[in-house]
Amino acid sequence: GATTPGGGYTATAANKMGTASCKSVFFIVGVGDCSVRTAMKNGGIRSLAGYDVHRENIIGFQTITVKAWGN
């Protein structure tokens, strides 16, 4: 697994956090929505302060989780 910084980092304090995840099998079949927009919606965020992307890959089965924070 690896976590990489996304972008949009600001110096403002973030009061809310939201996550979104998706899964894929051998990069052929994908299920879910792991977009930053969905993570913002799930956390009730209107102003994005930043986000990270975490990828976990086990023998072709990949899970991607996006964590977004903001206000």
N, CA, C and O of each residue as an XYZ file, in Angstrom:
284
protein
N       0.816     -1.177      0.000
C       0.000      0.000      0.000
C       0.865      1.247      0.000
O       1.995      1.243      0.488
N       0.319      2.299     -0.549
C       1.034      3.572     -0.600
C       0.043      4.717     -0.518
O      -1.051      4.650     -1.080
N       0.435      5.765      0.186
C      -0.372      6.977      0.263
C       0.392      8.103     -0.398
O       1.556      8.349     -0.083
N      -0.271      8.785     -1.316
C       0.362      9.907     -2.008
C      -0.472     11.160     -1.793
O      -1.699     11.087     -1.724
N       0.180     12.298     -1.688
C      -0.584     13.536     -1.537
C      -1.291     13.876     -2.840
O      -0.748     13.689     -3.928
N      -2.497     14.372     -2.709
C      -3.259     14.755     -3.896
C      -2.917     16.156     -4.319
O      -2.053     16.354     -5.173
N      -3.567     17.117     -3.745
C      -3.318     18.500     -4.107
C      -4.321     19.410     -3.458
O      -5.150     18.976     -2.658
N      -4.243     20.670     -3.805
C      -5.175     21.645     -3.286
C      -4.903     22.054     -1.855
O      -5.782     22.611     -1.197
N      -3.704     21.790     -1.357
C      -3.412     22.096      0.039
C      -3.424     23.595      0.290
O      -2.815     24.372     -0.445
N      -4.136     23.985      1.353
C      -4.191     25.383      1.752
C      -3.821     25.488      3.227
O      -3.793     24.489      3.946
N      -3.542     26.691      3.659
C      -3.150     26.909      5.044
C      -4.353     27.039      5.978
O      -4.177     27.210      7.184
N      -5.565     26.961      5.442
C      -6.748     27.095      6.280
C      -7.001     25.824      7.079
O      -6.659     24.725      6.642
N      -7.602     25.984      8.249
C      -7.939     24.833      9.082
C      -9.120     24.088      8.470
O     -10.060     24.701      7.963
N      -9.062     22.770      8.522
C     -10.130     21.947      7.967
C     -10.978     21.388      9.104
O     -10.450     20.799     10.047
N     -12.294     21.573      9.014
C     -13.203     21.097     10.042
C     -13.882     19.782      9.672
O     -14.430     19.107     10.543
N     -13.853     19.410      8.397
C     -14.568     18.224      7.936
C     -13.651     17.319      7.139
O     -12.678     17.776      6.541
N     -13.971     16.011      7.134
C     -13.227     15.049      6.327
C     -14.218     14.069      5.702
O     -15.186     13.662      6.344
N     -13.973     13.699      4.465
C     -14.810     12.726      3.775
C     -13.942     11.743      3.024
O     -12.815     12.062      2.645
N     -14.466     10.541      2.808
C     -13.721      9.517      2.076
C     -14.576      8.949      0.951
O     -15.805      9.002      0.993
N     -13.905      8.414     -0.042
C     -14.547      7.709     -1.147
C     -13.607      6.594     -1.566
O     -12.388      6.770     -1.547
N     -14.159      5.443     -1.947
C     -13.287      4.333     -2.327
C     -13.848      3.567     -3.519
O     -15.043      3.605     -3.810
N     -12.946      2.879     -4.190
C     -13.320      2.027     -5.310
C     -12.367      0.837     -5.351
O     -11.309      0.848     -4.721
N     -12.759     -0.181     -6.099
C     -11.953     -1.398     -6.213
C     -11.839     -1.789     -7.673
O     -12.735     -1.525     -8.474
N     -10.724     -2.421     -8.007
C     -10.567     -2.953     -9.362
C      -9.903     -4.313     -9.297
O      -9.156     -4.626     -8.370
N     -10.198     -5.114    -10.313
C      -9.630     -6.452    -10.412
C      -8.796     -6.498    -11.680
O      -9.334     -6.395    -12.783
N      -7.492     -6.650    -11.534
C      -6.535     -6.714    -12.638
C      -6.685     -5.547    -13.605
O      -6.425     -5.698    -14.799
N      -7.099     -4.392    -13.109
C      -7.270     -3.167    -13.902
C      -8.261     -3.332    -15.050
O      -8.260     -2.542    -15.995
N      -9.112     -4.365    -14.968
C     -10.098     -4.611    -16.024
C     -11.495     -4.201    -15.565
O     -12.195     -3.472    -16.269
N     -11.895     -4.665    -14.397
C     -13.224     -4.393    -13.858
C     -13.077     -3.448    -12.671
O     -12.326     -3.725    -11.736
N     -13.792     -2.341    -12.716
C     -13.754     -1.376    -11.620
C     -15.139     -1.169    -11.029
O     -16.135     -1.120    -11.750
N     -15.188     -1.047     -9.693
C     -16.456     -0.847     -9.003
C     -16.290      0.273     -7.995
O     -15.325      0.285     -7.232
N     -17.223      1.215     -7.986
C     -17.203      2.293     -7.010
C     -16.804      3.617     -7.632
O     -16.507      3.709     -8.824
N     -16.806      4.635     -6.793
C     -16.441      5.986     -7.217
C     -15.459      6.543     -6.202
O     -15.843      6.833     -5.069
N     -14.219      6.696     -6.581
C     -13.183      7.182     -5.654
C     -12.675      8.559     -6.084
O     -11.479      8.844     -6.020
N     -13.596      9.395     -6.519
C     -13.205     10.733     -6.952
C     -13.144     11.684     -5.762
O     -13.753     11.434     -4.722
N     -12.415     12.757     -5.924
C     -12.313     13.787     -4.893
C     -13.687     14.415     -4.681
O     -14.057     14.728     -3.549
N     -14.425     14.598     -5.735
C     -15.762     15.188     -5.644
C     -16.681     14.332     -4.762
O     -17.444     14.871     -3.960
N     -16.614     13.006     -4.905
C     -17.430     12.122     -4.086
C     -16.983     12.164     -2.629
O     -17.822     12.152     -1.728
N     -15.685     12.213     -2.384
C     -15.179     12.326     -1.016
C     -15.657     13.621     -0.373
O     -16.021     13.633      0.803
N     -15.659     14.714     -1.138
C     -16.158     15.988     -0.627
C     -17.652     15.892     -0.302
O     -18.096     16.380      0.737
N     -18.410     15.275     -1.177
C     -19.845     15.124     -0.961
C     -20.112     14.279      0.287
O     -20.978     14.620      1.092
N     -19.371     13.176      0.452
C     -19.557     12.293      1.601
C     -19.200     12.974      2.918
O     -19.738     12.604      3.962
N     -18.314     13.950      2.893
C     -17.931     14.671      4.096
C     -18.634     15.995      4.289
O     -18.390     16.690      5.276
N     -19.510     16.357      3.357
C     -20.214     17.633      3.449
C     -19.279     18.822      3.284
O     -19.472     19.861      3.915
N     -18.271     18.671      2.438
C     -17.246     19.700      2.244
C     -17.612     20.563      1.039
O     -17.921     20.047     -0.035
N     -17.574     21.873      1.229
C     -17.825     22.802      0.119
C     -16.542     23.452     -0.375
O     -16.426     23.790     -1.553
N     -15.570     23.630      0.535
C     -14.300     24.264      0.186
C     -13.170     23.295      0.494
O     -12.903     23.012      1.662
N     -12.506     22.786     -0.524
C     -11.460     21.771     -0.364
C     -10.168     22.393      0.154
O      -9.690     23.394     -0.380
N      -9.607     21.785      1.209
C      -8.317     22.227      1.746
C      -7.195     21.309      1.274
O      -6.047     21.743      1.184
N      -7.502     20.050      0.970
C      -6.497     19.111      0.482
C      -7.058     17.703      0.431
O      -8.145     17.436      0.945
N      -6.302     16.796     -0.198
C      -6.719     15.399     -0.244
C      -5.510     14.492     -0.418
O      -4.470     14.906     -0.929
N      -5.668     13.249      0.017
C      -4.652     12.210     -0.147
C      -5.291     11.019     -0.841
O      -6.500     10.807     -0.747
N      -4.465     10.242     -1.544
C      -4.923      9.041     -2.225
C      -4.138      7.857     -1.677
O      -2.907      7.857     -1.699
N      -4.856      6.842     -1.182
C      -4.212      5.636     -0.662
C      -4.544      4.474     -1.588
O      -5.709      4.221     -1.896
N      -3.498      3.769     -2.029
C      -3.676      2.609     -2.915
C      -3.158      1.364     -2.220
O      -2.052      1.347     -1.680
N      -3.977      0.325     -2.244
C      -3.603     -0.971     -1.678
C      -3.748     -1.999     -2.795
O      -4.839     -2.165     -3.341
N      -2.662     -2.693     -3.141
C      -2.676     -3.642     -4.243
C      -2.189     -4.999     -3.747
O      -1.063     -5.133     -3.267
N      -3.055     -5.999     -3.872
C      -2.698     -7.358     -3.473
C      -3.003     -8.288     -4.645
O      -4.164     -8.592     -4.919
N      -1.967     -8.731     -5.325
C      -2.052     -9.686     -6.433
C      -3.155     -9.323     -7.431
O      -4.010    -10.154     -7.739
N      -3.138     -8.113     -7.925
C      -4.078     -7.683     -8.954
C      -5.379     -7.110     -8.446
O      -6.142     -6.552     -9.235
N      -5.660     -7.223     -7.178
C      -6.863     -6.640     -6.588
C      -6.468     -5.324     -5.941
O      -5.677     -5.305     -4.998
N      -7.010     -4.234     -6.438
C      -6.609     -2.921     -5.965
C      -7.787     -2.188     -5.322
O      -8.904     -2.196     -5.839
N      -7.505     -1.552     -4.179
C      -8.467     -0.691     -3.510
C      -7.871      0.707     -3.447
O      -6.740      0.885     -2.994
N      -8.618      1.686     -3.895
C      -8.182      3.069     -3.866
C      -9.131      3.828     -2.949
O     -10.350      3.765     -3.112
N      -8.556      4.554     -1.975
C      -9.343      5.362     -1.051
C      -8.843      6.787     -1.108
O      -7.646      7.039     -0.968
N      -9.762      7.724     -1.314
C      -9.439      9.151     -1.334
C      -9.984      9.776     -0.057
O     -11.160      9.618      0.267
N      -9.120     10.487      0.666
C      -9.517     11.222      1.867
C      -9.398     12.702      1.554
O      -8.324     13.187      1.198
N     -10.501     13.411      1.688
C     -10.525     14.851      1.432
C     -10.892     15.574      2.716
O     -11.668     15.064      3.524
N     -10.335     16.759      2.902
C     -10.701     17.562      4.067
C     -10.854     19.008      3.658
O     -10.257     19.471      2.687
N     -11.667     19.707      4.422
C     -11.926     21.115      4.136
C     -13.060     21.627      5.000
O     -13.296     21.116      6.095
N     -13.750     22.621      4.516
C     -14.851     23.235      5.253
C     -16.132     23.227      4.429
O     -17.168     23.705      4.892
